[in-house]
Amino acid sequence: MTDVNGEMAISPPPAALGSIDTELVVQARSGVAEAREELARRYREPAYILGLQLTGNREDALDVAQDALLRFFATLDRFQEGRPVRPYLLRIVRNRAMDLWRRRRIRRAESLDAADGELPRQIADDRPGPEATTTTSPTPRSPGCWGFPSAP
């Protein structure tokens, strides 16, 4: 397996990851910059990949992953020690991608209105509407129409 730089990455066994992550979280909480950098290095690629899957756009995926990592470090004091970092961080990525989607959906809905707050003017149509083309008089029935006997 290779890392982001194309170098061979040696992954510790999954059980060891939890204890290493716990140690890194404790150090990062106490202000050790290297621990924060190691956590960011370790989880930036999975955060980006999930962001890309959710947004479908590289720039948005980078924004979502970076925002999620910043939020993770900002709320590190609330993170439960011993809890796995990866699922927690990926949940933040998912939430940030959903927030981005919601903001864009709201912005798109607002952009339908004109800039001055008025609705765009409609083009006049001189053609007759549907009510003008319908007849108000009853149509004559033909006997046995559609195979049913005519009404008396």
N, C-alpha and C positions, 0 to 999 in steps of 0.2 A: 504494500500500500504506500502511496506517495502523498506528501502533504501539498499545500498550496504552492510552494516554491519548486515542486518537482523532486524533492529529496525524499529518500526513504524514511518513512516515519515508523518508529517502533512504538506500538501501542501497548500500554500495560494491561494486564487482565482487568475485566470489568469490576471485580471486587476491589482491586487496588485503586481504580479511578475514584471511587467514592471517598476513600480515606484521603487521597491526594487532594481532591476537591475540597473536602472539609478543612484540611490544613490550609489550603490556599484561601478559602473564605475567611478563616480566622485571621490569617495574616493580612488580608486585604482590608478587613474591618479595622485592624489596628494601624492602618496607614502605610503598609509596605507596598510601594509602587510596583515592585517586581511581581508580587502576587497578583495584583490587578492586571498587569500586562500578560501574565501567563494565563489567567482565566480568559482574557479577551482573545489571546492567540488561540487558545484551545477551542473556543466556542464561536468564533466569528464565522468560520466556514459553514457549520451546520445552521447558524442563524441566517446567513445569506442564502443558502440553498432553500430553506423553508420560505424565506421572504420571496425568492424568485418563483417558487411554486405557487405561492398565494397571490402574488401581484402580476406575474407574467411579464415583468419589465425589470431590466437590470438596474436602472437608476433607482426605481422605487424599492427594489429589493435591498440595495445598498443603504438607502435611507432608513428603511424599516429595521434592518439588522443593526445599524449604528444606533438608532433611537432605542432599540430594545436593550442593547448593551449598556447604553448610558442610563437607562431606567433601572436596569439590574443593579448597577453600581450605586445609583442614587438611593435605592431601597435595600441595600445590602444589610443594613442594621436590622431589618425586619425578616431577613431570610433565616429560616430555621436551620440551625447547625445539624449536620448529618443528613440533611435532605439532599437528593441528587440535584445537581445544578442544571444539567441538560434539559430535563422536562420543564423545569421552572422557567428557564430562559426561553425555551421554544414556545411556551405559553405566552410569554410577553411578546415575542415576535408575532404570534398569531393575533393577539389583541391589537398590536400596533398596525398590522396590515388591515384588520377590520376597521380600525379608526380611520385609516387613510381612505378606504373604500367608502365609508360613510361620509367623510368630508367631501369627497369628489361627487358623490351622488347628490348631496345637498347643494353644492355649488352648481352642478349641472341643472338642477331644478330651478334654482334662482336665476340662472342665465337666460331662461325663457322669457322673462320679463324685459321690457325695454329699460334702458339705462336711467330714464327719469322716473321710473316707477309705474309708468302707464303701460297698458297692454298694447301690442302693435296693432295698427289699424288693419281692418279687414278690407279686402278688395270687393267692391260692389259687383254683384252678379245679377244681370237683368233677366236671366232665364226663369221660367216659372218654377216654383217649388213643388214638392210632392203633393201638397194639398190641392194645387191647381190642376194636376193631371189626373186626380181620382174623380170618379163620377159619383154623384150623390143619388142618382136615380137607380132603382133596382134593375139588374140585368135580367132579361128574359131567360127563363130556364128551358132547356130543351128536355123533352121527355126522355127518361131513361139515361140521363147524363151520368157518365162514369159507371154505368151498369146498375144504378139504383133506380127504383121506380120514382116517378115524379110525384111531388106533393099534391094533394087534392085541392 
